[in-house]
Each structure stands twice: as structure tokens, then as C-alpha cells.
Amino acid sequence: MNKNLRIDHRFSVSLYVERQDLVDSPILIQNLSENGFLVRGPILASPGSTFRATFRVHPKAGEMRVTVLGKVMHCRVESSDCDLGIKIMEFASLAEQKAYVTYVNELKAGVRRTETEHSS
């Protein structure tokens, strides 16, 4: 069985990563699920490395800044950018985890738009 098979459906988003450990350049989360997300930008990382990132989610209850520690599951290079598949290992707090899961569940239920959303 392919260990990269996704268990959960991913939803298209456009979430700016405010802070992460790998590069100073801006990167975006392009899609997410309850257990992980795909980031794109001028970054290189190898599978198995750690990825810490801070970004904002937008559940109906209100925007929240979320910091996660993840594991790079795969990397695909396209021109000067790289797509990193990140598996979430832990959240900075239970409140941040709840906001993230609520946001994903709202996307899943169709409460939120599934098209690209703007965050700044």
C-alpha cells in the first residue's frame, strides 16, 4: 500500500504562511485536510524533515492564527518552486487545533467556500 495515499479529502485554499523555518520567501498553503496540507514556494526540503509554520484559518467563529509542527511527506520541484506535502504532527495549542479542525469541517460540510480564499 502506498504510504502517501491521502486518507482525507483536501480542500483548495490560498493561505499565506506568515512564518516558517525553511526560507524567508513567501509561501502559500494551496490545499489542506484535517491531517495535513500542501505548501508551495521557493523551498527545498527532504521527506522526513520537520516543518514548522504559522498561518491563519478562517472558521465562522472567527479568524485564528495557528502554528503547527509537521513532517514533510513528499517534495515535488516545479521550476523555481517546490510543493511540499506536510503531515501535521502537533499544534501549538488545543485552541489552535480546534480552530483548524473546525475550519476543515466547515469546508467539508460546504459551510465555507471551497474556492480559493484570501487571507492576509
Backbone hydrogen bonds, N-H to C=O, Kabsch-Sander energy under -0.5 kcal/mol:
donor,donor_aa,acceptor,acceptor_aa,energy
5,L,2,N,-1.6
11,F,32,L,-2.8
13,V,30,Q,-2.4
15,L,29,I,-1.9
16,Y,14,S,-0.6
17,V,27,I,-2.4
18,E,16,Y,-0.8
18,E,54,T,-1.8
19,R,54,T,-1.4
21,D,52,R,-1.1
28,L,40,R,-2.2
29,I,15,L,-2.9
30,Q,28,L,-0.6
30,Q,38,L,-2.9
31,N,38,L,-1.0
32,L,11,F,-1.8
33,S,36,G,-3.1
37,F,86,I,-1.9
38,L,31,N,-2.5
39,V,84,L,-2.3
40,R,28,L,-2.5
41,G,82,C,-1.7
43,I,41,G,-2.3
48,G,72,V,-3.5
49,S,46,S,-2.3
51,F,70,G,-2.3
53,A,68,V,-2.1
54,T,19,R,-2.5
55,F,66,V,-2.4
56,R,16,Y,-0.5
57,V,64,M,-2.6
62,G,59,P,-2.1
64,M,57,V,-2.2
66,V,55,F,-3.7
68,V,53,A,-2.6
69,L,90,E,-2.8
70,G,51,F,-3.2
70,G,68,V,-0.5
71,K,87,K,-2.4
72,V,49,S,-3.0
73,M,71,K,-0.5
73,M,85,G,-3.5
74,H,85,G,-1.0
76,R,83,D,-2.4
78,E,81,D,-3.0
81,D,78,E,-2.3
82,C,41,G,-2.9
83,D,76,R,-3.0
84,L,39,V,-2.6
84,L,82,C,-0.5
85,G,74,H,-2.4
85,G,83,D,-0.5
86,I,37,F,-3.2
86,I,84,L,-0.6
87,K,71,K,-2.6
88,I,35,N,-2.7
88,I,86,I,-0.6
89,M,69,L,-2.7
90,E,69,L,-1.9
92,A,67,T,-2.2
97,Q,93,S,-2.0
98,K,94,L,-2.6
99,A,95,A,-2.2
100,Y,96,E,-2.3
101,V,97,Q,-2.7
102,T,98,K,-2.6
103,Y,99,A,-2.3
104,V,100,Y,-2.4
105,N,101,V,-2.7
106,E,102,T,-2.3
107,L,103,Y,-2.0
108,K,104,V,-2.6
109,A,105,N,-2.2
110,G,106,E,-0.6
110,G,107,L,-0.8
111,V,106,E,-2.0
112,R,106,E,-1.4
